[in-house]
Amino acid sequence: MAVPFPDWNDLRDILLITDAGSLSGAARLAGISQSTMSRRLAAIEANGQPIFQRDEMGRMTPNARGQDMVAAAREMAAIYDKVKARLTDAPPPLRIASCEMLSRLFLAPSLPVWAMRADSSAEVSVHDDVYGLDPDVYDVMLAPMATAPERSTGQLLGTLDMALYAAPSYVAQHRIRGRLETLDGQGVIRASRALADVESYRWLARLGGNVSLLSPNVPTMMEACVAGLGIALLPQDLAANDARLLPLDGPPAPPCDIWAVAEGQSGSDPRIAGFLKWARGEFRATHP
C-alpha cells in the first residue's frame, strides 16, 4: 500500500516548524495551540517516516526527507505570493504626458470614459514643452506631431482643424481688410521644436511674415495672439468660441495631426496597447 504523501497543508506546517525551530514557535505563527500543532505533525509522521530531527535542546531541524519537503513548500509559497500580489494589488497608474491644449480638448473630458473601463488609473502630467521630456517619466505621450519618433510605438489619433486668428486690436492696428493670401509684413506667432515639423505649422511658415514669437505650446501662442503680438495658427476647437480673437480670411490651413506614442517596445504592454487603441477610437468619435 502506497504511503500517503503530505498535501499542501502538511507542507505548510512543515515549513512553519522549520522556520520556527519548535512546535511551540510554529503554533504561535499559525495562531493555534501547541497541542494542535503537535497532533498535526504526529499525523504527518504517522506512516513511520520521520521528517524532523530533535536535538537535546528540543530544537527541530528537518532531516534529508524533510529538507526536500521544505524546499517544495518554499517554492509553492513563493508562487502563491506572486499570484496573490498580481491579482490583489492595484496596478500602477498609466502615466500620460501631454500638452495643455490636448489636456483641455481631449484628456480632461475623455479620461473619465477610460477610467470606467480600465483596470488601472491614469496619472496625467501637463507640460509647456512636452517634446523635451525624458521618456522615463511617462508611459504614453499625447502631442501634435508630424509622425511618431524613431524607436517608439505610435498611434495617429486623428486631426484638429486649424485656422488663422488675431486679436481685434491687432486687426485694427494693421488695418486688415478682406482675404490674406500671404502673411508678408505681418507679425506671426510660429511653432518651435517638434511642433514646427507638423504640416500645419510648416504651412504657416511658408506664408511668410515676421516672427514675433516662437513656442512649442499652443495655449501660449493663443495668449500671445490675444495680447496683440501677431497672427497665430490655432485649433478651431480651442479658439473659435473665444471672444478675444477674430478668425482671419485666408488660405485653408492643413489639419494638425495628433499622435499618442510610447517609448520603444513598451507599446506591447497590454495596458499601453489598450490605451492607444481606446484613445484612437475616442479621439475620432469626439473630433470627427
NORZI-V874678 format. One record per residue. N is the residue number from 1. RES is the residue in three letters. D_LAST is the distance of its C-alpha to the last C-alpha in Angstrom with 2 decimals. Layout:
N:RES:D_LAST ; N:RES:D_LAST
This chain:
1:MET:74.82 ; 2:ALA:71.75 ; 3:VAL:71.51 ; 4:PRO:68.39 ; 5:PHE:65.98 ; 6:PRO:64.45 ; 7:ASP:61.00 ; 8:TRP:58.14 ; 9:ASN:59.69 ; 10:ASP:62.97 ; 11:LEU:61.38 ; 12:ARG:59.72 ; 13:ASP:63.15 ; 14:ILE:64.71 ; 15:LEU:62.12 ; 16:LEU:62.79 ; 17:ILE:66.54 ; 18:THR:66.12 ; 19:ASP:64.00 ; 20:ALA:66.28 ; 21:GLY:69.52 ; 22:SER:71.16 ; 23:LEU:70.84 ; 24:SER:70.88 ; 25:GLY:68.09 ; 26:ALA:65.95 ; 27:ALA:66.60 ; 28:ARG:65.35 ; 29:LEU:62.13 ; 30:ALA:61.59 ; 31:GLY:62.56 ; 32:ILE:65.45 ; 33:SER:69.24 ; 34:GLN:71.28 ; 35:SER:73.14 ; 36:THR:69.93 ; 37:MET:68.87 ; 38:SER:72.38 ; 39:ARG:72.26 ; 40:ARG:68.93 ; 41:LEU:70.38 ; 42:ALA:73.53 ; 43:ALA:71.53 ; 44:ILE:69.65 ; 45:GLU:72.97 ; 46:ALA:74.87 ; 47:ASN:74.90 ; 48:GLY:77.31 ; 49:GLN:74.86 ; 50:PRO:74.65 ; 51:ILE:71.56 ; 52:PHE:72.86 ; 53:GLN:75.86 ; 54:ARG:77.48 ; 55:ASP:79.49 ; 56:GLU:82.41 ; 57:MET:80.09 ; 58:GLY:78.09 ; 59:ARG:74.99 ; 60:MET:73.08 ; 61:THR:71.56 ; 62:PRO:70.16 ; 63:ASN:72.37 ; 64:ALA:71.11 ; 65:ARG:69.76 ; 66:GLY:68.22 ; 67:GLN:66.55 ; 68:ASP:64.71 ; 69:MET:63.52 ; 70:VAL:62.46 ; 71:ALA:60.42 ; 72:ALA:58.68 ; 73:ALA:58.07 ; 74:ARG:56.49 ; 75:GLU:54.09 ; 76:MET:53.10 ; 77:ALA:52.68 ; 78:ALA:50.46 ; 79:ILE:48.20 ; 80:TYR:48.04 ; 81:ASP:47.20 ; 82:LYS:44.42 ; 83:VAL:42.82 ; 84:LYS:43.31 ; 85:ALA:41.61 ; 86:ARG:38.60 ; 87:LEU:38.23 ; 88:THR:39.13 ; 89:ASP:38.14 ; 90:ALA:34.74 ; 91:PRO:32.71 ; 92:PRO:31.96 ; 93:PRO:28.68 ; 94:LEU:25.80 ; 95:ARG:25.99 ; 96:ILE:22.67 ; 97:ALA:23.07 ; 98:SER:20.53 ; 99:CYS:20.56 ; 100:GLU:20.57 ; 101:MET:17.31 ; 102:LEU:15.30 ; 103:SER:17.74 ; 104:ARG:16.84 ; 105:LEU:13.07 ; 106:PHE:12.50 ; 107:LEU:15.87 ; 108:ALA:17.73 ; 109:PRO:15.47 ; 110:SER:14.45 ; 111:LEU:17.82 ; 112:PRO:19.57 ; 113:VAL:17.49 ; 114:TRP:18.68 ; 115:ALA:22.17 ; 116:MET:22.57 ; 117:ARG:22.17 ; 118:ALA:23.63 ; 119:ASP:27.34 ; 120:SER:27.48 ; 121:SER:26.45 ; 122:ALA:24.39 ; 123:GLU:26.02 ; 124:VAL:23.82 ; 125:SER:25.45 ; 126:VAL:24.11 ; 127:HIS:25.71 ; 128:ASP:26.21 ; 129:ASP:26.50 ; 130:VAL:24.63 ; 131:TYR:25.54 ; 132:GLY:29.21 ; 133:LEU:29.15 ; 134:ASP:31.51 ; 135:PRO:29.64 ; 136:ASP:32.17 ; 137:VAL:30.66 ; 138:TYR:27.28 ; 139:ASP:25.97 ; 140:VAL:22.36 ; 141:MET:21.16 ; 142:LEU:17.67 ; 143:ALA:17.56 ; 144:PRO:16.39 ; 145:MET:18.34 ; 146:ALA:19.22 ; 147:THR:19.82 ; 148:ALA:21.24 ; 149:PRO:24.85 ; 150:GLU:27.77 ; 151:ARG:29.09 ; 152:SER:25.88 ; 153:THR:23.42 ; 154:GLY:19.88 ; 155:GLN:16.38 ; 156:LEU:13.57 ; 157:LEU:10.78 ; 158:GLY:8.19 ; 159:THR:8.36 ; 160:LEU:8.87 ; 161:ASP:9.87 ; 162:MET:13.64 ; 163:ALA:16.59 ; 164:LEU:20.34 ; 165:TYR:21.96 ; 166:ALA:25.57 ; 167:ALA:27.73 ; 168:PRO:29.69 ; 169:SER:32.83 ; 170:TYR:31.83 ; 171:VAL:30.96 ; 172:ALA:34.34 ; 173:GLN:36.32 ; 174:HIS:35.13 ; 175:ARG:35.24 ; 176:ILE:31.88 ; 177:ARG:31.80 ; 178:GLY:29.52 ; 179:ARG:27.37 ; 180:LEU:27.65 ; 181:GLU:27.78 ; 182:THR:28.84 ; 183:LEU:29.34 ; 184:ASP:33.00 ; 185:GLY:35.13 ; 186:GLN:32.27 ; 187:GLY:31.78 ; 188:VAL:28.58 ; 189:ILE:26.99 ; 190:ARG:26.10 ; 191:ALA:24.58 ; 192:SER:26.99 ; 193:ARG:27.24 ; 194:ALA:24.40 ; 195:LEU:21.88 ; 196:ALA:23.96 ; 197:ASP:23.17 ; 198:VAL:19.42 ; 199:GLU:19.04 ; 200:SER:17.75 ; 201:TYR:20.89 ; 202:ARG:23.09 ; 203:TRP:22.13 ; 204:LEU:23.18 ; 205:ALA:26.46 ; 206:ARG:27.18 ; 207:LEU:27.19 ; 208:GLY:30.33 ; 209:GLY:31.61 ; 210:ASN:33.55 ; 211:VAL:32.04 ; 212:SER:32.50 ; 213:LEU:30.72 ; 214:LEU:29.28 ; 215:SER:27.04 ; 216:PRO:24.70 ; 217:ASN:23.25 ; 218:VAL:20.58 ; 219:PRO:21.81 ; 220:THR:25.29 ; 221:MET:24.32 ; 222:MET:22.94 ; 223:GLU:26.19 ; 224:ALA:28.25 ; 225:CYS:26.53 ; 226:VAL:27.27 ; 227:ALA:30.83 ; 228:GLY:31.19 ; 229:LEU:31.47 ; 230:GLY:29.43 ; 231:ILE:26.22 ; 232:ALA:23.15 ; 233:LEU:19.82 ; 234:LEU:17.35 ; 235:PRO:13.67 ; 236:GLN:12.94 ; 237:ASP:11.62 ; 238:LEU:15.10 ; 239:ALA:17.34 ; 240:ALA:16.40 ; 241:ASN:18.09 ; 242:ASP:20.96 ; 243:ALA:24.07 ; 244:ARG:25.81 ; 245:LEU:23.83 ; 246:LEU:23.66 ; 247:PRO:21.07 ; 248:LEU:23.05 ; 249:ASP:23.09 ; 250:GLY:23.04 ; 251:PRO:21.65 ; 252:PRO:17.86 ; 253:ALA:16.88 ; 254:PRO:15.14 ; 255:PRO:11.97 ; 256:CYS:13.04 ; 257:ASP:12.82 ; 258:ILE:12.77 ; 259:TRP:15.20 ; 260:ALA:17.00 ; 261:VAL:20.60 ; 262:ALA:23.82 ; 263:GLU:27.25 ; 264:GLY:29.28 ; 265:GLN:29.55 ; 266:SER:28.41 ; 267:GLY:25.07 ; 268:SER:27.15 ; 269:ASP:27.96 ; 270:PRO:26.57 ; 271:ARG:25.23 ; 272:ILE:23.38 ; 273:ALA:22.18 ; 274:GLY:20.95 ; 275:PHE:19.07 ; 276:LEU:17.42 ; 277:LYS:16.30 ; 278:TRP:15.11 ; 279:ALA:13.31 ; 280:ARG:11.26 ; 281:GLY:10.25 ; 282:GLU:9.87 ; 283:PHE:7.86 ; 284:ARG:5.11 ; 285:ALA:5.77 ; 286:THR:6.08 ; 287:HIS:3.82 ; 288:PRO:0.00
